[in-house]
Amino acid sequence: MEGFLYTALFAPLVGSLFAALFSNSPKKLFVGIVTSALLGVSLIASLILLSHIYTANAVVNVKMLDWIVIGNVDIPFGFIVDPVSVVMMVVVTLVSTMVHIHSIGYMDHDKSFNRFFAWLSAFVFSMMILVMSDNFAGLFIGWEGVGLCSWGLIGFWYHKKDQERSKDITQSPFSTLSPYSSPSPSWAANEAFIMNRVADLGMLVGMFLIFWNIGSLQYDVVFAQIGGLSDGLVVAIAIFLFIGAMGKSAQFPFNTWLANAMEGPTPVSALIHAATMVTAGVYLVIRANEIFTVVPEVGYFIAALGALVAIGAAAMALVATNMKKIIAFSTLSQLGYMFVAAGLGAYWVALFHLAMHAFFKSVLFLGAGNVMHAMNDEISIKKMGNLYKYMPKTGLIMILASIALAGIFPFAGFFSKDLILEVAFGTHAYVIWAVLWITAGLTAFYSFRLIMYIFFGKENWSHNKEDENYQHPHETYTFVIAAMAPLAILAVVAGFFKEAYVEMITKTLPELDIHVTTGTFWMLIILTLGIALGGIALAVLKFQKDGTYFSETFKNRPCYKILANQYYMNHFWENVVSKPYGKLATFSWKELDLKIIDAIVDGIAKGIYSGGEAGTAMQSGNLSKALKWMGIGILVLLILAIVFGNLK
């Protein structure tokens, strides 16, 4: 199995290096084909490993080489394939393969076609390093790798400037970033990169505490000894590790970068949101479950924060008009669900929802990419309508994915989301359950609000080529639809693999013992399905009733402006953090660095230089002057001898 491990791991790297050879060349179609094929090879190897782990009940652990060996420090470069990592491997490679194939069509006319695939495959390789490493140091290498690649991919169209789109609300005077504006891709890339570096400092501190007190970063060693540490120390380790997870998975208050990351090409959004970067934080908590299990109070905080993010992001999606940002807010909300499950100790449930979410969310983003291509890169849902007539295949796939997202039986989202609600109720976290239940209704509503305004109703665009809003919508390439089909099918049927998944995953992750009676179980299902179906019905009925944009009714109300401005979090970071820090940096530069530090250093240098210049008078070559200086020197030495002699 070792060969399959290396194949799954390094095939994306080979693809990235191959594409990089042609990065400065004109578009080469074979670059997209080769990188996609290599991702397919990685997928096949991952599936073979999954079969082996499931049937043989084994773990594949490989020490590739010694990495950091200094004194008592011994950190190998090793990898582990167990039930947790193999599930992630299959999800990452499956979604990535389909995204690569889709990208061949999406990036067809882009002059940087080859460079895009170099970054995209490197992104997948970094994620594979992250999930397959058998120690925290290796995980951190992949962690930073996905951060770097996300910076390159979000800012891929770095030549674009800030744009104003869909001015459908009044800009608040307290907002530094207009809610209808789109930042430049380079700005969005820098925001994501810097925000994650801030959070990553917390993760590094957590890793340092682990190594300082245990002497190792290997998972098996750390988890075996973590119970022997003091409660306060374990709490600190758990908190710092979770800070890192908050940055990657865009939890409050690090959530602002996620929506702005939509400035990258749409396949990038599908990959970041469905299977790679934003799920890395959830994976970290799941992988380090034996640390978080020791400190349940930290786990409950994680669950409470997840519930807050879930409903907060869902509320923002209610008023957004940017198609990709609506789906991005949905991702943020679903990440909240995952953290609720993990925080309450249901780690296998969190991983299950992560996998189910990857299938239907990737389809939604790829479908959004199809719509953008069909509508000349239009992003506002207010300028669409009746596209199902022109794009029935894309429309059908996105409808199926939206039903799965809403959690309707028997689609995949029902099985995982219902489990999380059951866990919340069964662990007596009734407030969290109520928040998630309300969020389920909001999710169903905004999902079908998106569908209705894109694919049905009035055409808010023109067939007349002379009009400013002229569009010629059309279906995408057949092979692009074919790439989306497997993900759409899994969004429908993946939930039925739940029993096999539970059988395998609970050999590594703990089972959560919750007590829910049969009557309560069915009541929870009915309540969850009821509010989800109600949300769908409300979206459809509201649309059919008058065809107006839902939020027009609430446009001038404070709650609408708060949601449209994303709770003024951009204002907070800009005016409470960035500007004061900038002023402090400017003050330090002008007043401390230039006037004090530089003045001292320059003064010493000038003094030495002036002394040297003055000393040249002693080297005039005049004998009488030389004798004079010698006499002065002897006199000084005698004085010093007398002074120090008396001191003794």
C-alpha positions in Angstrom: 0.0 0.0 0.0 3.0 2.3 0.4 3.2 2.8 -3.4 -0.5 3.9 -3.5 0.2 6.3 -0.7 3.0 8.0 -2.6 1.0 8.0 -5.8 -2.0 9.7 -4.1 0.3 12.2 -2.5 2.7 13.2 -5.3 0.6 12.9 -8.5 -0.8 16.4 -8.0 2.8 17.7 -7.4 3.9 16.2 -10.7 1.0 17.8 -12.4 1.8 21.2 -10.9 5.5 21.0 -11.9 4.5 19.9 -15.4 2.1 22.9 -15.8 4.7 25.2 -14.4 7.1 24.3 -17.3 4.6 26.0 -19.6 3.5 28.8 -17.3 4.9 31.6 -19.6 3.7 29.9 -22.8 0.5 30.4 -24.7 -2.4 28.2 -23.8 -1.6 24.5 -24.1 -4.8 22.3 -23.9 -2.7 19.3 -23.0 -1.6 21.0 -19.7 -5.2 20.9 -18.5 -5.7 17.4 -19.7 -2.4 16.1 -18.1 -3.0 17.7 -14.7 -6.6 16.5 -14.7 -5.4 13.0 -15.5 -2.8 13.0 -12.8 -5.5 14.1 -10.3 -7.5 11.2 -11.6 -4.6 8.9 -10.8 -4.4 10.4 -7.3 -8.2 9.7 -6.9 -7.8 6.1 -8.0 -5.0 5.5 -5.5 -7.0 7.1 -2.7 -10.0 4.9 -3.5 -7.7 1.8 -3.4 -6.4 2.9 0.0 -10.0 3.5 1.2 -10.9 0.0 0.2 -7.9 -1.4 2.0 -8.6 0.6 5.2 -12.3 -0.5 5.1 -11.8 -4.2 4.4 -8.5 -5.0 6.1 -9.2 -2.7 9.2 -5.6 -1.5 8.8 -3.6 1.7 9.0 -0.8 2.6 6.5 2.0 4.5 8.2 5.1 5.5 6.3 8.2 7.2 7.4 9.6 8.8 4.2 12.8 10.3 5.7 14.3 12.0 8.7 13.4 15.7 8.5 14.4 17.7 11.6 17.0 16.0 13.8 18.8 18.4 16.2 19.8 17.1 19.6 16.7 15.7 21.2 14.5 17.0 18.4 13.5 14.2 16.0 10.6 15.1 13.6 10.4 12.7 10.7 8.7 13.4 7.4 6.0 10.7 7.7 2.5 10.0 6.5 -0.5 8.1 7.9 -3.6 6.8 6.1 -6.2 5.9 8.6 -10.0 6.2 8.4 -9.9 9.9 9.1 -7.2 10.8 6.6 -8.5 8.5 3.8 -12.0 10.0 3.9 -10.4 13.4 3.4 -8.1 12.1 0.7 -11.0 10.7 -1.3 -13.1 13.9 -0.9 -10.2 16.2 -1.8 -9.1 14.2 -4.9 -12.6 13.5 -6.1 -13.7 17.2 -6.0 -10.3 18.4 -7.2 -10.4 16.1 -10.3 -13.8 17.3 -11.3 -12.8 20.9 -10.7 -9.7 20.4 -12.9 -11.8 19.1 -15.7 -14.4 21.9 -15.3 -11.5 24.4 -15.4 -10.5 23.3 -18.8 -13.7 24.7 -20.1 -14.0 27.6 -17.7 -10.4 28.9 -18.3 -10.6 28.1 -22.0 -10.0 31.7 -23.2 -7.7 32.8 -20.4 -4.2 33.8 -21.5 -2.8 32.4 -18.2 -4.4 29.0 -18.7 -1.2 27.1 -18.0 -0.3 29.1 -14.9 -3.7 28.5 -13.5 -3.3 24.7 -13.5 0.2 25.0 -12.0 -1.4 26.8 -9.0 -4.4 24.6 -8.8 -2.5 21.3 -8.7 -0.1 22.7 -6.1 -3.1 23.7 -4.0 -4.3 20.0 -4.1 -0.8 18.7 -3.2 -0.6 21.1 -0.2 -4.0 19.8 1.0 -2.8 16.2 0.6 0.3 17.0 2.7 -2.0 18.5 5.3 -4.4 15.6 5.7 -1.8 12.8 5.3 0.9 13.9 7.6 1.4 11.9 10.8 2.6 14.9 12.9 1.7 18.5 13.6 4.8 19.9 11.8 3.9 18.1 8.5 0.3 19.3 8.9 1.6 22.9 9.3 3.7 22.6 6.1 0.5 21.7 4.2 -1.4 24.3 6.2 0.9 27.1 5.0 1.0 25.5 1.5 -2.7 25.9 1.0 -2.4 29.4 2.3 0.2 30.3 -0.3 -1.6 28.7 -3.1 -4.9 30.3 -2.1 -3.1 33.7 -2.3 -2.0 32.9 -5.9 -5.4 31.6 -7.0 -7.6 34.3 -5.3 -5.3 37.0 -6.8 -5.0 35.1 -10.1 -6.5 38.0 -12.1 -4.2 40.5 -10.3 -4.5 43.0 -13.2 -8.1 43.7 -12.4 -9.0 46.8 -10.3 -11.8 47.5 -7.8 -15.3 47.3 -9.5 -18.7 48.6 -8.6 -21.5 46.2 -9.1 -25.2 46.1 -8.6 -25.8 49.3 -6.6 -29.0 48.1 -5.0 -28.7 49.5 -1.5 -27.6 52.8 0.1 -24.0 52.6 1.3 -23.7 53.2 5.0 -21.5 56.1 6.1 -19.9 53.7 8.7 -18.8 51.2 6.1 -15.3 51.5 4.6 -16.0 49.0 1.9 -19.2 49.5 -0.1 -21.5 46.5 0.2 -22.0 46.5 -3.5 -18.4 46.9 -4.5 -15.9 44.2 -5.4 -12.3 44.6 -4.2 -9.5 43.9 -6.6 -8.4 40.3 -6.7 -4.9 41.2 -5.4 -6.5 43.1 -2.4 -8.7 40.0 -1.7 -5.8 37.7 -2.0 -3.7 39.8 0.4 -6.6 40.0 2.9 -7.0 36.2 2.9 -3.3 35.7 3.3 -2.7 38.2 6.1 -5.8 37.2 8.0 -4.7 33.6 8.0 -1.2 34.5 9.0 -2.5 36.2 12.1 -4.5 33.1 13.1 -1.6 30.8 12.2 0.4 32.5 14.9 -2.0 31.0 17.4 -1.6 27.6 15.9 2.2 27.9 16.1 2.0 28.8 19.8 -0.2 25.7 20.4 2.4 23.5 18.6 5.2 25.0 20.6 3.3 24.3 23.9 2.8 20.7 22.7 6.5 20.2 21.9 7.8 22.0 24.9 5.8 19.9 27.3 5.7 16.5 25.5 8.9 16.6 23.4 7.2 15.4 20.2 4.8 16.5 17.5 3.9 13.0 16.4 0.1 12.4 16.7 0.4 9.1 18.5 2.9 10.3 21.1 1.1 13.6 21.7 -2.3 12.0 22.1 -0.9 9.3 24.4 0.6 11.9 26.8 -1.8 14.8 26.6 -3.9 13.5 29.5 -0.9 13.8 31.8 -0.6 17.5 31.4 -2.4 20.0 33.6 -5.9 21.1 32.7 -4.8 24.7 32.3 -2.1 23.8 29.9 -4.4 21.6 27.8 -6.9 24.4 27.7 -4.2 26.7 26.4 -3.1 24.2 23.8 -6.7 23.6 22.6 -7.5 27.3 22.4 -4.4 28.2 20.4 -4.9 25.3 18.0 -8.5 26.4 17.5 -7.4 30.0 16.8 -5.5 28.5 13.8 -8.6 26.6 12.8 -10.7 29.8 13.1 -8.5 31.5 10.5 -8.6 28.7 7.9 -12.3 28.0 8.3 -13.2 31.7 8.5 -14.9 31.7 11.8 -15.7 34.9 13.6 -13.9 37.3 13.8 -11.7 36.0 10.9 -14.7 35.5 8.6 -14.4 38.6 6.4 -11.8 37.2 4.0 -14.1 34.4 2.8 -16.6 36.4 0.8 -14.0 38.6 -0.8 -12.1 35.4 -1.8 -14.8 35.2 -4.6 -12.7 37.5 -6.7 -10.7 34.5 -7.9 -11.8 32.3 -10.8 -15.0 30.3 -9.9 -13.3 26.8 -10.0 -11.0 28.2 -7.3 -14.0 29.1 -5.2 -15.3 25.6 -5.6 -12.1 24.0 -4.5 -11.4 26.4 -1.6 -15.0 26.1 -0.2 -15.8 22.5 -0.9 -12.8 20.3 -0.2 -9.6 22.2 0.7 -8.7 25.3 2.5 -11.8 26.2 4.6 -12.3 22.6 5.7 -8.7 22.4 7.0 -9.7 24.0 10.3 -12.5 21.5 10.8 -10.1 18.7 10.0 -7.6 20.0 12.5 -10.2 19.9 15.3 -11.2 16.4 14.2 -7.6 15.1 14.0 -6.7 16.6 17.4 -10.0 15.3 18.9 -8.1 13.6 21.8 -6.8 17.0 22.9 -10.2 18.7 22.7 -12.0 15.8 24.4 -9.9 16.4 27.5 -11.2 20.0 27.8 -15.0 19.8 27.1 -15.4 23.5 28.1 -13.3 24.5 25.1 -15.4 22.2 23.0 -18.6 23.8 24.1 -17.2 27.2 23.2 -16.4 25.9 19.7 -20.0 24.6 19.4 -21.5 27.9 20.6 -19.3 29.9 18.2 -20.2 27.6 15.3 -23.9 28.1 16.0 -23.4 31.9 16.0 -21.5 31.8 12.7 -24.1 29.4 11.2 -27.1 31.7 11.7 -25.1 34.9 11.2 -23.8 33.8 7.8 -27.2 32.5 6.8 -28.8 35.8 7.6 -26.2 37.6 5.4 -27.1 35.3 2.5 -30.7 36.5 2.8 -30.0 40.0 1.5 -26.9 39.4 -0.7 -27.3 39.8 -4.5 -23.8 38.6 -5.5 -24.4 35.0 -6.7 -21.0 33.7 -5.6 -21.1 35.5 -2.2 -24.5 34.0 -1.5 -22.9 30.5 -1.9 -19.9 31.7 0.1 -22.1 32.7 3.0 -23.7 29.3 2.7 -20.3 27.7 3.1 -19.6 29.8 6.2 -22.9 28.8 7.7 -22.3 25.1 7.0 -18.8 25.3 8.5 -20.6 26.5 11.6 -22.6 23.3 11.6 -19.4 21.3 11.4 -17.9 23.1 14.3 -21.0 22.5 16.4 -20.7 18.8 15.8 -17.0 18.7 16.6 -17.4 21.0 19.6 -20.1 18.7 21.1 -17.8 15.7 20.7 -19.4 14.2 17.6 -16.2 14.3 15.5 -17.3 11.6 13.1 -20.6 13.5 12.4 -18.5 16.7 11.7 -16.4 14.7 9.2 -19.5 13.2 7.6 -21.1 16.6 7.1 -17.8 17.9 5.7 -17.8 15.2 3.0 -21.5 15.6 2.2 -21.1 19.4 2.0 -18.1 19.0 -0.4 -20.3 17.3 -3.0 -23.2 19.7 -3.2 -21.3 22.9 -2.5 -18.7 22.2 -5.3 -21.6 21.7 -7.7 -23.2 25.0 -6.7 -20.0 26.9 -7.3 -19.2 25.1 -10.6 -22.8 25.8 -11.7 -22.4 29.5 -10.8 -19.3 29.4 -13.0 -21.5 28.1 -15.9 -24.0 30.9 -15.3 -21.3 33.6 -15.2 -19.9 32.3 -18.5 -23.4 32.3 -20.0 -24.1 35.8 -18.8 -20.8 37.5 -19.8 -19.5 37.3 -16.2 -22.5 38.9 -14.7 -22.7 38.2 -11.0 -25.9 39.9 -9.7 -28.9 37.7 -9.4 -31.1 40.8 -10.1 -29.8 40.8 -13.6 -30.7 37.2 -14.4 -33.9 35.3 -14.7 -35.5 32.5 -16.8 -32.1 31.0 -17.5 -33.5 27.4 -17.1 -34.9 27.8 -20.6 -31.4 28.3 -21.9 -29.3 26.2 -19.4 -31.5 23.3 -18.4 -28.6 20.9 -17.5 -26.9 23.5 -15.3 -30.2 24.5 -13.8 -31.2 20.9 -12.9 -27.8 20.2 -11.3 -27.9 23.4 -9.2 -31.5 22.6 -8.1 -30.5 19.1 -6.9 -27.5 20.6 -5.1 -29.8 23.2 -3.5 -32.2 20.5 -2.3 -29.2 18.7 -0.7 -28.0 21.9 0.9 -31.5 22.5 2.3 -31.4 19.0 3.9 -34.4 17.4 2.2 -34.7 13.6 2.4 -33.2 11.5 0.8 -30.5 13.9 -0.4 -27.0 13.8 1.2 -27.5 17.0 3.2 -30.4 15.5 5.1 -28.4 12.7 6.6 -25.5 14.8 7.9 -27.4 18.0 8.9 -30.1 16.0 10.7 -27.4 14.1 12.6 -25.9 17.4 13.9 -29.3 18.6 15.1 -29.8 15.3 16.8 -26.4 15.6 18.5 -27.2 19.1 19.7 -30.6 18.0 21.1 -29.2 14.7 22.6 -26.4 16.5 24.4 -29.0 18.9 26.0 -27.6 21.9 24.0 -31.1 23.1 23.4 -30.2 26.7 22.6 -27.7 25.6 20.0 -30.3 23.2 18.6 -32.8 26.0 18.3 -30.3 28.2 16.5 -29.4 25.5 14.1 -33.0 24.7 13.5 -33.8 28.3 12.6 -30.7 28.3 10.4 -32.0 25.2 8.5 -35.1 27.2 7.5 -33.0 30.2 6.5 -30.7 27.9 4.5 -33.6 26.4 2.5 -35.0 29.9 1.8 -31.8 31.6 0.5 -30.9 28.5 -1.5 -34.1 28.6 -3.4 -34.2 32.3 -3.6 -31.0 32.0 -5.5 -32.5 29.3 -7.8 -35.7 31.2 -8.4 -34.0 34.5 -9.4 -31.4 32.8 -11.6 -33.4 30.2 -13.5 -37.1 31.2 -13.3 -39.3 34.3 -13.7 -38.8 37.5 -15.5 -35.8 37.9 -17.8 -33.9 40.9 -16.3 -31.7 41.1 -19.3 -32.1 41.9 -23.0 -32.0 40.0 -26.2 -31.4 43.3 -28.1 -27.7 43.6 -29.0 -28.0 47.4 -28.8 -29.0 47.4 -25.1 -26.5 47.8 -22.3 -27.8 44.7 -20.5 -27.7 42.5 -23.6 -27.0 38.8 -22.9 -26.8 35.6 -25.0 -27.2 32.8 -22.4 -26.1 29.3 -23.5 -25.3 26.0 -22.0 -21.6 25.2 -21.3 -19.5 22.4 -22.9 -20.8 18.8 -22.6 -17.6 17.7 -20.8 -18.0 20.4 -18.2 -21.5 19.1 -17.4 -20.0 15.6 -17.3 -17.5 16.7 -14.7 -20.3 18.1 -12.6 -22.5 15.0 -12.9 -20.6 12.7 -10.4 -20.7 15.4 -7.8 -24.4 16.0 -8.4 -25.1 12.2 -8.1 -23.2 12.0 -4.8 -25.1 15.0 -3.6 -28.2 12.9 -4.0 -27.1 9.4 -2.9 -24.0 9.8 -0.7 -26.1 9.8 2.5 -26.9 6.1 1.9 -23.3 5.2 2.6 -23.7 6.4 6.1 -23.7 2.9 7.8 -20.5 1.8 6.0 -18.9 5.2 6.9 -19.8 4.9 10.5 -18.5 1.3 10.7 -15.1 2.4 9.4 -14.7 5.8 11.0 -15.6 4.9 14.6 -12.6 2.6 14.7 -10.6 5.9 14.9 -13.0 8.6 16.1 -15.0 8.2 19.3 -18.7 7.4 19.2 -20.8 9.9 21.0 -23.2 8.3 23.4 -26.4 10.3 23.2 -29.9 9.2 24.3 -32.7 10.2 22.1 -36.0 8.2 22.3 -37.6 7.0 19.1 -40.4 9.5 19.5 -38.0 12.4 20.0 -36.0 11.2 17.0 -38.9 11.3 14.7 -40.1 14.6 16.1 -36.7 16.1 15.4 -36.8 14.9 11.8 -40.3 16.2 11.3 -39.4 19.6 12.7 -36.2 19.9 10.6 -37.9 18.8 7.4 -40.8 21.0 8.2 -38.8 24.2 8.5 -36.7 23.3 5.5 -39.7 22.6 3.3 -41.3 25.8 4.7 -38.3 27.8 3.7 -38.4 26.4 0.1 -42.1 27.0 -0.2 -41.8 30.6 1.1 -39.1 31.4 -1.5 -41.1 29.9 -4.3 -44.4 31.5 -3.3 -42.8 34.9 -2.6 -41.3 34.9 -6.1 -44.4 33.7 -7.8 -46.6 36.2 -6.0 -45.0 39.5 -7.2 -41.6 38.6 -8.7 -40.0 41.4 -6.7 -36.6 41.1 -5.0 -37.4 39.8 -1.5 -35.3 42.3 0.4 -36.9 45.3 -1.3 -39.5 45.2 1.6 -36.7 45.6 4.2 -34.3 47.7 2.2 -34.4 50.8 4.4 -34.5 49.0 7.7 -31.5 48.9 10.0 -31.3 45.1 10.1 -31.1 45.0 6.3 -28.2 47.5 6.3 -26.4 45.5 9.0 -26.6 42.3 7.1 -25.8 43.9 3.8 -22.6 45.4 5.4 -21.7 42.0 6.9 -22.2 43.3 10.5 -19.7 46.1 9.8 -16.9 43.6 10.3 -14.9 45.3 7.5 -15.4 48.6 9.3 -14.1 47.0 12.5 -10.9 45.6 11.0 -10.3 48.8 9.0 -11.0 51.4 11.7 -10.3 49.5 14.9 -7.3 47.4 13.8 -5.7 48.4 10.5 -5.8 52.2 10.8 -4.6 52.4 14.5 -1.9 49.9 13.6 -0.9 52.0 10.6 -0.7 55.1 12.7 1.3 53.3 15.4 3.7 52.1 12.7 4.0 55.6 11.2 4.7 57.1 14.6 7.3 54.4 15.4 9.0 55.0 12.1 9.1 58.8 12.3 9.4 59.5 16.0 11.3 56.4 17.3 13.1 54.9 14.4 14.3 58.1 12.6 14.6 60.5 15.5 15.9 58.2 18.2 17.3 54.9 16.9 18.7 56.2 13.7 20.0 59.3 15.4 21.9 57.2 18.0 23.3 54.9 15.4 24.2 57.8 13.0 25.7 59.8 15.9 28.0 56.9 16.9 29.1 56.5 13.3 29.7 60.3 12.9 31.6 60.4 16.2 33.9 57.6 15.1 34.3 59.1 11.7 35.1 62.6 13.2 37.5 61.0 15.6 39.3 59.3 12.7 39.5 62.5 10.8 40.9 64.3 13.8 43.4 61.5 14.4 44.9 62.0 11.0 46.7 65.0 12.4 48.9 62.6 14.4 50.1 61.0 11.1 51.4 64.2 9.5 55.0 62.9 9.1 56.4 65.8 11.1 59.0 64.5 13.7 58.5 67.3 16.2 54.7 66.8 16.2 55.1 63.1 16.6 57.4 63.7 19.6 54.8 66.1 21.0 52.0 63.4 20.7 54.3 60.8 22.3 54.8 63.1 25.2 51.1 63.7 25.6 50.5 59.9 25.4 53.1 59.2 28.1 51.6 61.9 30.3 48.1 60.4 29.9 49.4 56.9 30.8 51.2 58.2 33.9 48.0 59.9 35.1 46.0 56.8 34.5 48.5 54.6 36.4 48.5 57.0 39.4 44.7 57.1 39.5 44.1 53.4 39.2 47.0 52.7 41.6 45.4 54.9 44.2 42.1 53.1 43.7 43.6 49.8 44.5 
